[in-house]
């Protein structure tokens, strides 16, 4: 049975890689795998970029909307809810606007072309892939967040939220946040404490991010342990929800209950692990699209697991036609 959903689901994202041609002589391709997936560099090309950057400047130019939030929005748009993406598109505005229109959600570029030369990243040693540089400039401010109503559900990437004022007002009844990285998980405490004064939080984190955020270790994938459970009970006690993503080991959904903490284990959907980039964002998009359409969190988590499992089974950061049809059957 469906519950009351949300009037609007808004995704707020960081800018994304545009080009590295000014800094390396490596030939790379930008793959806009649309709809229902954001453009993303293949991992083997990222490895080549890292090698070329070993003796080159550590900063790369950024522009375009985020792969993460854009991917989540495109999956959420499969459900019967109004979806919007808010981010900076730089000089690729036409590409992403067209992709958003095809996927069926609104695209809003608050910063405009100013983002094309203002965002930088660096590579973290021993990690594969791009990560936000701590000193990066970001052409997205609190003024770019539209007025939120009680039945709106905003979603913020952790990196973006950590760059916005910690006391930024959120007027909606709920607010979803993806922790995004262990670093962001640590930086976000003040922001999330402020948001929780007026909104109930829906927080997503993988195992490492969760351990950093709660300052507790997860004892086992099938039993979070007494210390972590107590931290989760305190977090969920005011009506917040926490989704612990564990990849091939499934996921946990934690909510408040009369007994203190309601724990729901979501078993993994069997799939071949081929390409994991943005699988967590597809998980979040399916979960939020489901609850925004009125499905209970347990059903939403099962649909999210199906989306995440399909995402890792193929390169290109997109869902199969079969999974798209399956998710749309719940719209």
C-alpha positions, 0 to 999 in steps of 0.5 A: 500500500502506498503512502503519501509521497513528495511533491518534488524531488530535487537533486543538488550536485557538484560539477563534473570532469569536462576535459584534461587536454590542457594538462596531459597528452593522454587521449581520453573520451567523454562518454555521455551514456544517456539516458538513465546514466551520466557521462563518465570516464572509463576506469582504464582511462582514469588510470592512464590519466593518473600515470600522466599526471605523476609529473604534471600539475595536480589540478584538473579543470572541472565543468559540467554537472555531477555524475553522481547526482545527475545519475541519481536524478535520472533513475528517480525520474523513472518513478511517478514523481516530479524530479529536478536537478540543480547544478552547474553545467559550464560549457556542456549545458546543451548536452546535459539539458538534452539528456535531462529532457530525454530522461524526463526531469527538469535541469536548472543551471544556477551558476551558468558558464562561470563553472567552466574554469572555476572547479578543480580536483586532485587525485588522492594517492592509492585511489582510483578516480577523481576526488574533490580537492579541498581548496577547490572553488565552487560556483554553487552557493546557498543562494542557488538552492531554491525555496523548499516547501514542506513536501519537497525532498532535497538530495545533496551530495556530501562534497557539495553540502560540505562547501555550503554554509553549515547553518543553511536553512532547509525548510522541507520536512525531509532532507536526503544526503549522500556522505560521498566520502570518508572526508565528507562524512567527517566534515558534515556533522555541523551541517547535518546537526543544523538540518536535523533541527527542522528536517528529518534526515535520510542519510546514505553511506557505505561501510567506510563512510559510515564508520567515519561518520559514527566513529564506530567500526562495523563488526560484521555485514550481518550484525552491525555490533552493539556500539554501532547499533547504539550510535544508529539508535541515537541518530534515528531516534528523532525520526531520521533514517540511515541506509548503509550500503555494502555493495555485494553484501547487500544493505541495511535500512535503519529507522526509528521504532517503538522498541528504539531501532528498526533494522531491515536487512536488504539482501544483495541481488545477484549480479556480476561485478564489472563496473561499480562507478555510480552504482551507489548513486543509482541505488539512492536515486531508485530509493528516493524515487520510490519513497517520493512516489509513496512506496514504503522504505522497505519496498524502496530499498528492495528496488534500490538494490535491484538498480544498484546490482544492475548498474555494477553488471555493465560498464557505461554507468547505465541501467539495462532496458529490462531494469528500466522497464521493471522500475517503471512498472512501479510508477 
